[in-house]
Amino acid sequence: MRLRRCAAAAFGALALTLTLPTPAHAAQGQFRYTYLTGEGYEAVGFLNNPPSGQCINLHGVGSDDLPPAHSPKNRTDTTAVVFANTDCQGDAFFSLRPHTGGGSERLTVRSVVFS
């Protein structure tokens, strides 16, 4: 009788484990960028452990009436593809390798997606 209960409990736990949703993969680390605030001050924006496979419009530069961000630094464990336009649109993009990828002030960005 005890063996049946243990087997049933183990089977139930296994079934529950298999049906639980798995969390979405996220890039581990930090992505940084520099931008000008609406008041004209230079600021540093960052994303900690950003989600992978999802386009992210960068805070502070998501509007076309604001200047784009620049000098992105990819300190995550995945490749970051930065775009000059919002919503990861357009032909102007650049790949930053994991951990050490970075761009100069000439590389302007408004959105990013992580692999």
TORTOR-188535 format. One record per residue: x, y, z of N, C-alpha, C, O in turn; residue in three letters; chain; residue number from 1. Coordinates in pm, 1 decimal. Atoms other than C-alpha are relative to their C-alpha. Last residue first. Example, Ala and Ser with C-alpha at 12.3 -4.5 7.8 and 13.67 -1.06 7.14 Angstrom:
<recs>
@nxx=-82.0&nyy=-119.0&nzz=-6.0&caxx=1367.0&cayy=-106.0&cazz=714.0&cxx=-77.0&cyy=109.0&czz=73.0&oxx=-26.1&oyy=219.8&ozz=89.9&vexlo=ser&lumza=A&paza=2
@nxx=89.0&nyy=-119.0&nzz=0.0&caxx=1230.0&cayy=-450.0&cazz=780.0&cxx=90.0&cyy=120.0&czz=0.0&oxx=193.6&oyy=118.1&ozz=66.5&vexlo=ala&lumza=A&paza=1
</recs>
This chain:
<recs>
@nxx=20.3&nyy=133.8&nzz=56.6&caxx=2006.1&cayy=3663.8&cazz=-2923.7&cxx=-18.2&cyy=-102.8&czz=109.8&oxx=-36.6&oyy=-221.1&ozz=81.2&vexlo=ser&lumza=A&paza=115
@nxx=-103.4&nyy=92.4&nzz=-45.3&caxx=1950.5&cayy=4009.9&cazz=-2773.0&cxx=-29.9&cyy=-140.3&czz=-53.5&oxx=-145.5&oyy=-182.4&ozz=-58.1&vexlo=phe&lumza=A&paza=114
@nxx=54.6&nyy=134.2&nzz=-19.6&caxx=1750.8&cayy=4283.7&cazz=-2947.2&cxx=117.6&cyy=-90.9&czz=33.9&oxx=225.1&oyy=-79.3&ozz=-24.8&vexlo=val&lumza=A&paza=113
@nxx=-94.5&nyy=111.6&nzz=-6.9&caxx=1823.2&cayy=4656.3&cazz=-2929.6&cxx=-76.6&cyy=-131.1&czz=15.4&oxx=-185.2&oyy=-134.8&ozz=73.1&vexlo=val&lumza=A&paza=112
@nxx=58.2&nyy=127.1&nzz=-42.5&caxx=1653.5&cayy=4989.1&cazz=-2996.8&cxx=104.4&cyy=-110.5&czz=-8.4&oxx=207.5&oyy=-96.3&ozz=-74.2&vexlo=ser&lumza=A&paza=111
@nxx=129.8&nyy=-25.4&nzz=-60.2&caxx=1734.0&cayy=5359.7&cazz=-3039.0&cxx=-65.4&cyy=-128.8&czz=51.1&oxx=-154.1&oyy=-123.6&ozz=136.3&vexlo=arg&lumza=A&paza=110
@nxx=94.8&nyy=109.1&nzz=-20.4&caxx=2103.9&cayy=5353.6&cazz=-3127.2&cxx=-129.3&cyy=50.9&czz=61.3&oxx=-130.6&oyy=149.1&ozz=135.6&vexlo=val&lumza=A&paza=109
@nxx=123.3&nyy=-46.9&nzz=-63.0&caxx=2377.0&cayy=5581.6&cazz=-3260.4&cxx=-102.6&cyy=-112.2&czz=3.4&oxx=-113.1&oyy=-190.9&ozz=-90.6&vexlo=thr&lumza=A&paza=108
@nxx=102.1&nyy=104.0&nzz=15.0&caxx=2726.6&cayy=5446.1&cazz=-3325.6&cxx=-124.9&cyy=44.3&czz=76.1&oxx=-129.1&oyy=38.2&ozz=199.0&vexlo=leu&lumza=A&paza=107
@nxx=56.1&nyy=-5.3&nzz=135.5&caxx=2941.2&cayy=5759.3&cazz=-3371.0&cxx=-108.4&cyy=-104.9&czz=-22.9&oxx=-188.1&oyy=-91.6&ozz=-115.7&vexlo=arg&lumza=A&paza=106
@nxx=103.5&nyy=-103.8&nzz=2.9&caxx=2994.8&cayy=5792.5&cazz=-2995.8&cxx=-65.6&cyy=9.9&czz=-137.4&oxx=-176.9&oyy=61.0&ozz=-149.7&vexlo=glu&lumza=A&paza=105
@nxx=-45.1&nyy=-136.0&nzz=-30.8&caxx=3187.8&cayy=5465.9&cazz=-3009.5&cxx=-119.2&cyy=95.6&czz=0.7&oxx=-234.3&oyy=54.0&ozz=-12.8&vexlo=ser&lumza=A&paza=104
@nxx=-6.6&nyy=-91.9&nzz=111.9&caxx=3058.9&cayy=5110.9&cazz=-2994.0&cxx=40.7&cyy=138.1&czz=47.2&oxx=32.8&oyy=169.8&ozz=165.9&vexlo=gly&lumza=A&paza=103
@nxx=30.7&nyy=-139.2&nzz=-27.0&caxx=3102.1&cayy=4820.1&cazz=-2760.7&cxx=13.7&cyy=83.7&czz=-124.6&oxx=79.8&oyy=44.9&ozz=-221.0&vexlo=gly&lumza=A&paza=102
@nxx=39.9&nyy=-79.1&nzz=116.0&caxx=3123.9&cayy=4444.8&cazz=-2745.1&cxx=-36.6&cyy=141.8&czz=37.7&oxx=-104.9&oyy=165.1&ozz=137.4&vexlo=gly&lumza=A&paza=101
@nxx=-93.3&nyy=-109.7&nzz=26.7&caxx=3318.8&cayy=4301.7&cazz=-2451.5&cxx=-41.9&cyy=89.6&czz=-115.3&oxx=30.4&oyy=183.7&ozz=-148.0&vexlo=thr&lumza=A&paza=100
@nxx=-97.3&nyy=-37.3&nzz=-103.7&caxx=3089.6&cayy=4053.1&cazz=-2274.7&cxx=83.2&cyy=123.4&czz=-31.2&oxx=99.5&oyy=207.5&ozz=57.2&vexlo=his&lumza=A&paza=99
@nxx=21.2&nyy=13.2&nzz=-144.6&caxx=2899.6&cayy=3921.3&cazz=-2579.1&cxx=120.4&cyy=47.1&czz=81.6&oxx=234.7&oyy=39.9&ozz=36.3&vexlo=pro&lumza=A&paza=98
@nxx=-26.3&nyy=133.3&nzz=-53.5&caxx=2959.5&cayy=4056.8&cazz=-2931.1&cxx=-21.0&cyy=-3.4&czz=152.1&oxx=-20.9&oyy=101.0&ozz=217.3&vexlo=arg&lumza=A&paza=97
@nxx=-99.9&nyy=-13.9&nzz=-106.1&caxx=2790.9&cayy=4376.1&cazz=-3048.7&cxx=19.5&cyy=-136.6&czz=64.5&oxx=-76.0&oyy=-196.2&ozz=114.1&vexlo=leu&lumza=A&paza=96
@nxx=-7.8&nyy=107.3&nzz=-99.9&caxx=2607.2&cayy=4351.7&cazz=-3380.4&cxx=113.7&cyy=27.1&czz=98.2&oxx=224.9&oyy=62.0&ozz=58.6&vexlo=ser&lumza=A&paza=95
@nxx=-137.6&nyy=41.7&nzz=-28.0&caxx=2520.4&cayy=4669.8&cazz=-3575.9&cxx=-2.4&cyy=-105.6&czz=109.1&oxx=-77.7&oyy=-92.5&ozz=205.7&vexlo=phe&lumza=A&paza=94
@nxx=-15.5&nyy=78.1&nzz=-122.2&caxx=2202.6&cayy=4797.9&cazz=-3737.2&cxx=144.6&cyy=-43.7&czz=12.3&oxx=221.4&oyy=-39.2&ozz=-83.8&vexlo=phe&lumza=A&paza=93
@nxx=-113.8&nyy=-47.5&nzz=-79.1&caxx=2098.0&cayy=5057.0&cazz=-3995.6&cxx=4.4&cyy=-76.6&czz=132.4&oxx=-65.8&oyy=-42.9&ozz=227.8&vexlo=ala&lumza=A&paza=92
@nxx=-122.7&nyy=64.7&nzz=45.0&caxx=1876.6&cayy=4867.2&cazz=-4241.3&cxx=122.4&cyy=41.4&czz=81.4&oxx=229.3&oyy=-17.8&ozz=66.9&vexlo=asp&lumza=A&paza=91
@nxx=-92.6&nyy=-67.4&nzz=89.4&caxx=1550.7&cayy=4956.6&cazz=-4076.0&cxx=125.6&cyy=-79.5&czz=-28.5&oxx=150.8&oyy=-184.9&ozz=29.8&vexlo=gly&lumza=A&paza=90
@nxx=34.2&nyy=-13.6&nzz=141.3&caxx=1339.2&cayy=4849.8&cazz=-3781.5&cxx=114.6&cyy=64.1&czz=-76.8&oxx=197.2&oyy=134.8&ozz=-19.1&vexlo=gln&lumza=A&paza=89
@nxx=-96.3&nyy=85.4&nzz=71.8&caxx=1436.4&cayy=4723.4&cazz=-3436.7&cxx=-28.6&cyy=-2.6&czz=-149.9&oxx=-19.3&oyy=-107.1&ozz=-214.3&vexlo=cys&lumza=A&paza=88
@nxx=66.7&nyy=125.5&nzz=36.1&caxx=1120.6&cayy=4886.6&cazz=-3292.4&cxx=87.5&cyy=-92.7&czz=-84.0&oxx=36.1&oyy=-176.4&ozz=-158.2&vexlo=asp&lumza=A&paza=87
@nxx=80.5&nyy=68.4&nzz=-100.8&caxx=1292.4&cayy=5226.6&cazz=-3285.7&cxx=-58.9&cyy=-128.4&czz=-58.2&oxx=-61.7&oyy=-147.5&ozz=-179.8&vexlo=thr&lumza=A&paza=86
@nxx=141.9&nyy=-35.4&nzz=-7.8&caxx=1557.6&cayy=5320.9&cazz=-3540.4&cxx=-68.0&cyy=-73.8&czz=115.0&oxx=-15.0&oyy=-172.2&ozz=166.8&vexlo=asn&lumza=A&paza=85
@nxx=7.7&nyy=-146.0&nzz=-0.7&caxx=1940.2&cayy=5322.2&cazz=-3530.8&cxx=-143.6&cyy=48.4&czz=15.0&oxx=-166.4&oyy=162.4&ozz=55.7&vexlo=ala&lumza=A&paza=84
@nxx=61.6&nyy=-61.0&nzz=117.2&caxx=1935.5&cayy=4954.2&cazz=-3438.1&cxx=-4.5&cyy=151.2&czz=16.0&oxx=-23.2&oyy=202.1&ozz=126.5&vexlo=phe&lumza=A&paza=83
@nxx=55.4&nyy=-133.2&nzz=-24.3&caxx=2150.6&cayy=4754.5&cazz=-3196.9&cxx=-47.4&cyy=60.0&czz=-131.8&oxx=10.9&oyy=35.3&ozz=-237.4&vexlo=val&lumza=A&paza=82
@nxx=8.9&nyy=-67.7&nzz=128.8&caxx=2205.4&cayy=4378.4&cazz=-3221.8&cxx=-70.6&cyy=132.4&czz=25.2&oxx=-186.7&oyy=135.0&ozz=66.0&vexlo=val&lumza=A&paza=81
@nxx=100.3&nyy=-106.3&nzz=4.7&caxx=2324.9&cayy=4234.4&cazz=-2891.4&cxx=4.6&cyy=63.4&czz=-138.4&oxx=111.7&oyy=99.9&ozz=-186.9&vexlo=ala&lumza=A&paza=80
@nxx=-20.6&nyy=-104.9&nzz=99.4&caxx=2507.3&cayy=3900.6&cazz=-2884.8&cxx=-115.2&cyy=99.7&czz=6.3&oxx=-231.5&oyy=61.0&ozz=18.3&vexlo=thr&lumza=A&paza=79
@nxx=50.4&nyy=29.0&nzz=133.6&caxx=2467.7&cayy=3702.9&cazz=-2562.7&cxx=29.9&cyy=117.1&czz=-94.0&oxx=62.2&oyy=227.0&ozz=-49.0&vexlo=thr&lumza=A&paza=78
@nxx=-60.4&nyy=123.4&nzz=49.9&caxx=2647.4&cayy=3685.0&cazz=-2225.2&cxx=-52.6&cyy=-41.2&czz=-137.5&oxx=-24.3&oyy=-151.8&ozz=-183.5&vexlo=asp&lumza=A&paza=77
@nxx=81.6&nyy=119.9&nzz=-22.1&caxx=2573.8&cayy=4045.9&cazz=-2138.1&cxx=71.0&cyy=-121.1&czz=-58.6&oxx=175.9&oyy=-108.4&ozz=-121.8&vexlo=thr&lumza=A&paza=76
@nxx=-64.8&nyy=78.9&nzz=-105.2&caxx=2827.1&cayy=4328.9&cazz=-2104.5&cxx=-85.7&cyy=-120.4&czz=38.1&oxx=-74.8&oyy=-173.4&ozz=148.7&vexlo=arg&lumza=A&paza=75
@nxx=68.2&nyy=126.2&nzz=-27.2&caxx=2726.5&cayy=4495.9&cazz=-2431.3&cxx=81.6&cyy=-81.8&czz=99.9&oxx=185.3&oyy=-138.0&ozz=64.6&vexlo=asn&lumza=A&paza=74
@nxx=-94.2&nyy=99.5&nzz=-54.2&caxx=2837.2&cayy=4858.3&cazz=-2432.4&cxx=-78.7&cyy=-125.4&czz=35.2&oxx=-170.8&oyy=-121.0&ozz=116.9&vexlo=lys&lumza=A&paza=73
@nxx=53.6&nyy=116.8&nzz=-70.1&caxx=2653.0&cayy=5116.9&cazz=-2644.6&cxx=111.8&cyy=-93.9&czz=45.1&oxx=214.8&oyy=-106.3&ozz=-21.3&vexlo=pro&lumza=A&paza=72
@nxx=-100.3&nyy=72.6&nzz=-79.5&caxx=2833.5&cayy=5445.9&cazz=-2719.7&cxx=-56.0&cyy=-121.6&czz=74.2&oxx=-35.1&oyy=-133.9&ozz=194.8&vexlo=ser&lumza=A&paza=71
@nxx=-126.3&nyy=33.8&nzz=65.0&caxx=2533.9&cayy=5642.9&cazz=-2849.0&cxx=86.7&cyy=-79.7&czz=97.0&oxx=49.9&oyy=-99.3&ozz=212.8&vexlo=his&lumza=A&paza=70
@nxx=-107.0&nyy=34.7&nzz=-93.8&caxx=2169.6&cayy=5719.5&cazz=-2776.1&cxx=126.3&cyy=-31.4&czz=-79.7&oxx=122.6&oyy=-45.0&ozz=-202.0&vexlo=ala&lumza=A&paza=69
@nxx=-21.7&nyy=141.6&nzz=-30.8&caxx=1948.8&cayy=5889.6&cazz=-3033.5&cxx=111.1&cyy=-17.8&czz=104.2&oxx=190.8&oyy=72.8&ozz=128.8&vexlo=pro&lumza=A&paza=68
@nxx=-119.5&nyy=53.0&nzz=66.0&caxx=1851.7&cayy=6257.5&cazz=-3011.0&cxx=21.3&cyy=-146.4&czz=36.8&oxx=-11.9&oyy=-186.6&ozz=148.3&vexlo=pro&lumza=A&paza=67
@nxx=-114.4&nyy=0.5&nzz=-91.0&caxx=1489.5&cayy=6312.9&cazz=-2905.9&cxx=122.8&cyy=-49.8&czz=-75.0&oxx=109.4&oyy=-131.7&ozz=-165.9&vexlo=leu&lumza=A&paza=66
@nxx=-33.2&nyy=-139.9&nzz=-27.6&caxx=1212.1&cayy=6411.3&cazz=-3152.0&cxx=111.1&cyy=13.3&czz=104.5&oxx=149.5&oyy=125.0&ozz=138.9&vexlo=asp&lumza=A&paza=65
@nxx=-79.3&nyy=-59.3&nzz=107.4&caxx=1214.6&cayy=6057.9&cazz=-3296.2&cxx=35.4&cyy=146.6&czz=25.5&oxx=127.3&oyy=199.0&ozz=-37.4&vexlo=asp&lumza=A&paza=64
@nxx=78.5&nyy=-91.0&nzz=81.5&caxx=1099.8&cayy=5911.6&cazz=-2965.0&cxx=89.8&cyy=65.7&czz=-104.8&oxx=206.0&oyy=96.1&ozz=-77.7&vexlo=ser&lumza=A&paza=63
@nxx=97.4&nyy=72.2&nzz=79.6&caxx=1248.8&cayy=5603.5&cazz=-2803.5&cxx=-84.2&cyy=86.9&czz=-91.2&oxx=-161.6&oyy=35.1&ozz=-171.7&vexlo=gly&lumza=A&paza=62
@nxx=-29.5&nyy=-28.5&nzz=141.1&caxx=1559.2&cayy=5783.3&cazz=-2683.6&cxx=-102.0&cyy=-63.8&czz=-93.4&oxx=-78.3&oyy=-72.5&ozz=-213.9&vexlo=val&lumza=A&paza=61
@nxx=-60.6&nyy=-130.2&nzz=19.8&caxx=1513.9&cayy=5813.3&cazz=-2306.0&cxx=27.1&cyy=36.7&czz=-143.9&oxx=58.7&oyy=152.2&ozz=-172.4&vexlo=gly&lumza=A&paza=60
@nxx=58.5&nyy=-107.9&nzz=-79.1&caxx=1450.7&cayy=5445.9&cazz=-2243.3&cxx=75.6&cyy=130.3&czz=-24.9&oxx=198.6&oyy=132.0&ozz=-27.3&vexlo=his&lumza=A&paza=59
@nxx=-78.5&nyy=-50.1&nzz=-111.9&caxx=1576.7&cayy=5218.3&cazz=-2520.4&cxx=-66.8&cyy=120.4&czz=66.2&oxx=-116.1&oyy=210.7&ozz=-1.4&vexlo=leu&lumza=A&paza=58
@nxx=-25.4&nyy=-140.7&nzz=29.1&caxx=1318.8&cayy=5043.3&cazz=-2735.8&cxx=66.9&cyy=59.8&czz=123.0&oxx=16.0&oyy=46.5&ozz=234.3&vexlo=asn&lumza=A&paza=57
@nxx=14.2&nyy=-92.6&nzz=-112.6&caxx=1356.8&cayy=4671.1&cazz=-2667.3&cxx=33.0&cyy=140.3&czz=-50.1&oxx=143.9&oyy=165.3&ozz=-97.5&vexlo=ile&lumza=A&paza=56
@nxx=-50.2&nyy=-133.7&nzz=29.4&caxx=1298.7&cayy=4409.2&cazz=-2936.6&cxx=-29.1&cyy=92.0&czz=117.6&oxx=-139.7&oyy=93.1&ozz=171.5&vexlo=cys&lumza=A&paza=55
@nxx=105.6&nyy=-100.9&nzz=-8.4&caxx=1247.0&cayy=4062.8&cazz=-2790.8&cxx=60.6&cyy=137.0&czz=-26.2&oxx=160.7&oyy=173.3&ozz=35.6&vexlo=gln&lumza=A&paza=54
@nxx=94.1&nyy=16.1&nzz=110.0&caxx=1454.3&cayy=3755.6&cazz=-2873.9&cxx=-112.8&cyy=100.0&czz=-1.6&oxx=-211.0&oyy=80.4&ozz=-73.1&vexlo=gly&lumza=A&paza=53
@nxx=-54.9&nyy=34.8&nzz=131.9&caxx=1626.5&cayy=3748.8&cazz=-2537.2&cxx=-111.9&cyy=-10.5&czz=-102.3&oxx=-224.8&oyy=-47.4&ozz=-70.1&vexlo=ser&lumza=A&paza=52
@nxx=55.3&nyy=119.2&nzz=64.3&caxx=1496.9&cayy=3929.8&cazz=-2228.5&cxx=61.5&cyy=-22.2&czz=-137.9&oxx=96.1&oyy=73.6&ozz=-207.0&vexlo=pro&lumza=A&paza=51
@nxx=112.2&nyy=-23.9&nzz=92.1&caxx=1730.8&cayy=4181.4&cazz=-2063.0&cxx=-50.4&cyy=-129.6&czz=-63.6&oxx=25.5&oyy=-225.4&ozz=-78.4&vexlo=pro&lumza=A&paza=50
@nxx=55.2&nyy=130.8&nzz=36.7&caxx=1943.2&cayy=4079.4&cazz=-1761.2&cxx=-120.2&cyy=14.1&czz=-94.5&oxx=-229.5&oyy=-32.7&ozz=-62.9&vexlo=asn&lumza=A&paza=49
@nxx=-55.4&nyy=112.6&nzz=-74.9&caxx=1996.7&cayy=4440.4&cazz=-1648.8&cxx=-73.0&cyy=-128.0&czz=-37.7&oxx=-195.9&oyy=-133.6&ozz=-32.3&vexlo=asn&lumza=A&paza=48
@nxx=95.2&nyy=110.6&nzz=-7.7&caxx=1930.3&cayy=4712.2&cazz=-1907.1&cxx=69.4&cyy=-112.7&czz=74.2&oxx=176.2&oyy=-157.5&ozz=32.3&vexlo=leu&lumza=A&paza=47
@nxx=-45.4&nyy=138.5&nzz=-3.1&caxx=2118.5&cayy=5038.8&cazz=-1875.3&cxx=-117.3&cyy=-95.3&czz=7.2&oxx=-225.8&oyy=-60.4&ozz=53.5&vexlo=phe&lumza=A&paza=46
@nxx=110.8&nyy=93.0&nzz=-15.9&caxx=2094.1&cayy=5410.0&cazz=-1941.8&cxx=54.7&cyy=-141.3&czz=2.5&oxx=163.1&oyy=-167.8&ozz=-49.5&vexlo=gly&lumza=A&paza=45
@nxx=-29.8&nyy=138.0&nzz=37.9&caxx=2373.6&cayy=5657.1&cazz=-1884.8&cxx=-123.5&cyy=-84.5&czz=29.1&oxx=-175.3&oyy=-85.7&ozz=140.8&vexlo=val&lumza=A&paza=44
@nxx=40.2&nyy=102.2&nzz=-96.0&caxx=2295.6&cayy=6029.1&cazz=-1883.1&cxx=39.5&cyy=-137.3&czz=-53.1&oxx=61.6&oyy=-154.5&ozz=-173.0&vexlo=ala&lumza=A&paza=43
@nxx=-40.8&nyy=134.0&nzz=40.9&caxx=2427.5&cayy=6341.8&cazz=-2054.1&cxx=-34.1&cyy=-97.8&czz=111.7&oxx=-8.3&oyy=-70.7&ozz=229.0&vexlo=glu&lumza=A&paza=42
@nxx=-106.4&nyy=61.4&nzz=-79.5&caxx=2226.8&cayy=6651.2&cazz=-1966.5&cxx=33.3&cyy=-138.6&czz=-53.1&oxx=-55.2&oyy=-210.9&ozz=-99.1&vexlo=tyr&lumza=A&paza=41
@nxx=-130.9&nyy=-15.4&nzz=60.9&caxx=2031.6&cayy=6842.5&cazz=-2231.9&cxx=116.4&cyy=-56.2&czz=79.1&oxx=231.8&oyy=-32.8&ozz=43.3&vexlo=gly&lumza=A&paza=40
@nxx=-57.6&nyy=-125.5&nzz=-48.4&caxx=1708.1&cayy=6898.9&cazz=-2037.2&cxx=140.3&cyy=23.4&czz=-56.1&oxx=200.9&oyy=127.1&ozz=-29.1&vexlo=glu&lumza=A&paza=39
@nxx=77.7&nyy=-109.0&nzz=58.0&caxx=1529.1&cayy=6630.6&cazz=-2241.4&cxx=52.0&cyy=136.6&czz=41.3&oxx=30.0&oyy=235.4&ozz=-28.8&vexlo=gly&lumza=A&paza=38
@nxx=134.3&nyy=-14.8&nzz=-55.8&caxx=1806.2&cayy=6393.7&cazz=-2137.9&cxx=-71.8&cyy=113.8&czz=-70.7&oxx=-10.5&oyy=187.9&ozz=-147.6&vexlo=thr&lumza=A&paza=37
@nxx=27.1&nyy=-133.1&nzz=-53.0&caxx=2101.0&cayy=6320.7&cazz=-2365.5&cxx=-142.7&cyy=4.3&czz=51.8&oxx=-235.2&oyy=-40.6&ozz=-15.9&vexlo=leu&lumza=A&paza=36
@nxx=98.2&nyy=-81.5&nzz=71.8&caxx=2202.0&cayy=5957.8&cazz=-2412.3&cxx=-11.7&cyy=137.6&czz=65.2&oxx=34.7&oyy=158.8&ozz=177.3&vexlo=tyr&lumza=A&paza=35
@nxx=-3.3&nyy=-139.5&nzz=-42.8&caxx=2472.0&cayy=5706.2&cazz=-2321.5&cxx=-99.7&cyy=79.0&czz=-83.6&oxx=-110.9&oyy=57.9&ozz=-204.4&vexlo=thr&lumza=A&paza=34
@nxx=-3.3&nyy=-96.6&nzz=109.5&caxx=2426.2&cayy=5329.0&cazz=-2346.0&cxx=-2.2&cyy=140.7&czz=58.9&oxx=-44.1&oyy=160.1&ozz=173.0&vexlo=tyr&lumza=A&paza=33
@nxx=-4.8&nyy=-143.1&nzz=-33.7&caxx=2469.9&cayy=5025.2&cazz=-2123.9&cxx=2.4&cyy=85.7&czz=-125.8&oxx=47.8&oyy=42.1&ozz=-231.5&vexlo=arg&lumza=A&paza=32
@nxx=-18.5&nyy=-74.1&nzz=123.6&caxx=2375.6&cayy=4654.2&cazz=-2150.8&cxx=-8.4&cyy=148.0&czz=36.7&oxx=-102.7&oyy=189.6&ozz=104.0&vexlo=phe&lumza=A&paza=31
@nxx=51.0&nyy=-136.5&nzz=15.7&caxx=2417.4&cayy=4450.7&cazz=-1833.4&cxx=34.8&cyy=56.4&czz=-137.5&oxx=143.9&oyy=34.4&ozz=-190.0&vexlo=gln&lumza=A&paza=30
@nxx=-96.4&nyy=-109.2&nzz=0.3&caxx=2458.9&cayy=4083.9&cazz=-1754.4&cxx=-68.9&cyy=132.4&czz=-22.6&oxx=-189.9&oyy=145.4&ozz=-3.8&vexlo=gly&lumza=A&paza=29
@nxx=-51.7&nyy=-27.8&nzz=-133.2&caxx=2272.3&cayy=3761.2&cazz=-1821.0&cxx=106.0&cyy=108.6&czz=-9.4&oxx=201.5&oyy=95.9&ozz=-86.1&vexlo=gln&lumza=A&paza=28
@nxx=-144.0&nyy=-23.3&nzz=6.3&caxx=2067.2&cayy=3756.1&cazz=-2140.7&cxx=45.6&cyy=35.6&czz=141.5&oxx=-18.6&oyy=116.5&ozz=208.4&vexlo=ala&lumza=A&paza=27
@nxx=-42.6&nyy=-139.4&nzz=-5.2&caxx=1726.0&cayy=3622.5&cazz=-2059.7&cxx=150.8&cyy=6.2&czz=-12.4&oxx=222.3&oyy=-82.5&ozz=34.3&vexlo=ala&lumza=A&paza=26
@nxx=-144.1&nyy=-19.9&nzz=-14.9&caxx=1565.3&cayy=3294.9&cazz=-2152.2&cxx=30.1&cyy=149.1&czz=0.3&oxx=-26.6&oyy=225.6&ozz=-77.7&vexlo=his&lumza=A&paza=25
@nxx=-65.0&nyy=-40.5&nzz=123.5&caxx=1191.4&cayy=3282.2&cazz=-2095.7&cxx=148.0&cyy=23.3&czz=26.6&oxx=186.3&oyy=68.3&ozz=134.6&vexlo=ala&lumza=A&paza=24
@nxx=-19.9&nyy=-142.8&nzz=17.9&caxx=1083.4&cayy=3094.8&cazz=-1784.6&cxx=71.1&cyy=29.5&czz=-132.2&oxx=148.9&oyy=-51.9&ozz=-182.0&vexlo=pro&lumza=A&paza=23
@nxx=-139.4&nyy=-33.2&nzz=-27.4&caxx=960.1&cayy=2738.4&cazz=-1821.9&cxx=19.0&cyy=148.9&czz=-22.9&oxx=-43.7&oyy=205.4&ozz=-112.4&vexlo=thr&lumza=A&paza=22
@nxx=-67.5&nyy=-75.0&nzz=106.1&caxx=590.1&cayy=2676.3&cazz=-1791.6&cxx=143.9&cyy=31.1&czz=40.4&oxx=173.6&oyy=56.2&ozz=157.2&vexlo=pro&lumza=A&paza=21
@nxx=-27.0&nyy=-136.4&nzz=-41.7&caxx=488.8&cayy=2402.2&cazz=-1550.0&cxx=71.2&cyy=74.6&czz=-112.9&oxx=159.3&oyy=18.8&ozz=-178.4&vexlo=leu&lumza=A&paza=20
@nxx=101.8&nyy=-91.8&nzz=49.4&caxx=344.8&cayy=2094.9&cazz=-1724.6&cxx=24.1&cyy=144.5&czz=42.0&oxx=-43.2&oyy=233.9&ozz=-9.3&vexlo=thr&lumza=A&paza=19
@nxx=0.8&nyy=-7.2&nzz=145.6&caxx=650.4&cayy=1868.8&cazz=-1697.8&cxx=-99.7&cyy=101.7&czz=-53.3&oxx=-82.0&oyy=151.4&ozz=-164.5&vexlo=leu&lumza=A&paza=18
@nxx=-124.2&nyy=-61.4&nzz=46.0&caxx=700.8&cayy=1941.1&cazz=-1330.0&cxx=0.3&cyy=16.8&czz=-150.8&oxx=46.9&oyy=119.0&ozz=-201.2&vexlo=thr&lumza=A&paza=17
@nxx=8.0&nyy=-141.9&nzz=-31.2&caxx=338.0&cayy=1864.5&cazz=-1250.4&cxx=123.5&cyy=74.0&czz=-49.9&oxx=112.4&oyy=184.6&ozz=-102.9&vexlo=leu&lumza=A&paza=16
@nxx=97.0&nyy=-59.0&nzz=92.1&caxx=356.5&cayy=1528.9&cazz=-1429.5&cxx=-12.0&cyy=150.1&czz=22.8&oxx=-22.6&oyy=226.2&ozz=-73.3&vexlo=ala&lumza=A&paza=15
@nxx=-60.4&nyy=-3.0&nzz=132.7&caxx=674.6&cayy=1438.3&cazz=-1241.7&cxx=-93.7&cyy=65.9&czz=-100.8&oxx=-50.0&oyy=147.2&ozz=-182.3&vexlo=leu&lumza=A&paza=14
@nxx=-101.8&nyy=-105.2&nzz=-1.7&caxx=521.1&cayy=1534.7&cazz=-908.6&cxx=66.3&cyy=13.6&czz=-136.5&oxx=92.6&oyy=124.6&ozz=-182.8&vexlo=ala&lumza=A&paza=13
@nxx=68.1&nyy=-130.2&nzz=-2.7&caxx=211.9&cayy=1326.7&cazz=-983.7&cxx=98.9&cyy=115.3&czz=-2.4&oxx=77.2&oyy=214.5&ozz=-72.1&vexlo=gly&lumza=A&paza=12
@nxx=56.1&nyy=-20.6&nzz=132.8&caxx=424.5&cayy=1024.5&cazz=-1080.6&cxx=-69.7&cyy=136.4&czz=-8.6&oxx=-54.9&oyy=207.6&ozz=-107.9&vexlo=phe&lumza=A&paza=11
@nxx=-112.1&nyy=-27.5&nzz=89.7&caxx=626.1&cayy=1054.4&cazz=-760.8&cxx=-49.9&cyy=26.8&czz=-141.4&oxx=-0.8&oyy=117.9&ozz=-208.1&vexlo=ala&lumza=A&paza=10
@nxx=-50.1&nyy=-133.7&nzz=-31.8&caxx=309.3&cayy=1081.5&cazz=-550.9&cxx=114.8&cyy=38.1&czz=-94.0&oxx=120.6&oyy=151.4&ozz=-141.8&vexlo=ala&lumza=A&paza=9
@nxx=99.1&nyy=-96.7&nzz=47.5&caxx=154.2&cayy=781.1&cazz=-723.4&cxx=47.6&cyy=142.2&czz=25.2&oxx=31.7&oyy=229.0&ozz=-60.7&vexlo=ala&lumza=A&paza=8
@nxx=-6.3&nyy=-0.5&nzz=145.8&caxx=471.7&cayy=575.4&cazz=-674.9&cxx=-97.3&cyy=102.1&czz=-57.8&oxx=-63.8&oyy=173.7&ozz=-152.1&vexlo=ala&lumza=A&paza=7
@nxx=-126.4&nyy=-63.7&nzz=38.5&caxx=490.3&cayy=671.8&cazz=-308.2&cxx=11.7&cyy=10.2&czz=-151.5&oxx=53.2&oyy=113.3&ozz=-204.4&vexlo=cys&lumza=A&paza=6
@nxx=12.2&nyy=-142.8&nzz=-31.4&caxx=122.4&cayy=591.7&cazz=-257.6&cxx=126.7&cyy=75.2&czz=-41.8&oxx=119.6&oyy=183.8&ozz=-99.3&vexlo=arg&lumza=A&paza=5
@nxx=90.9&nyy=-60.9&nzz=97.2&caxx=157.5&cayy=257.8&cazz=-437.9&cxx=-12.7&cyy=150.4&czz=23.5&oxx=-13.1&oyy=228.3&ozz=-71.8&vexlo=arg&lumza=A&paza=4
@nxx=-71.1&nyy=-9.7&nzz=126.4&caxx=464.4&cayy=162.9&cazz=-231.9&cxx=-86.4&cyy=66.3&czz=-106.6&oxx=-36.5&oyy=145.8&ozz=-186.2&vexlo=leu&lumza=A&paza=3
@nxx=-90.0&nyy=-114.5&nzz=-6.2&caxx=281.9&cayy=239.8&cazz=89.6&cxx=73.2&cyy=21.4&czz=-131.9&oxx=94.1&oyy=135.0&ozz=-174.5&vexlo=arg&lumza=A&paza=2
@nxx=81.6&nyy=-118.0&nzz=0.0&caxx=0.0&cayy=0.0&cazz=0.0&cxx=87.8&cyy=127.0&czz=0.0&oxx=61.4&oyy=222.4&ozz=-73.2&vexlo=met&lumza=A&paza=1
</recs>
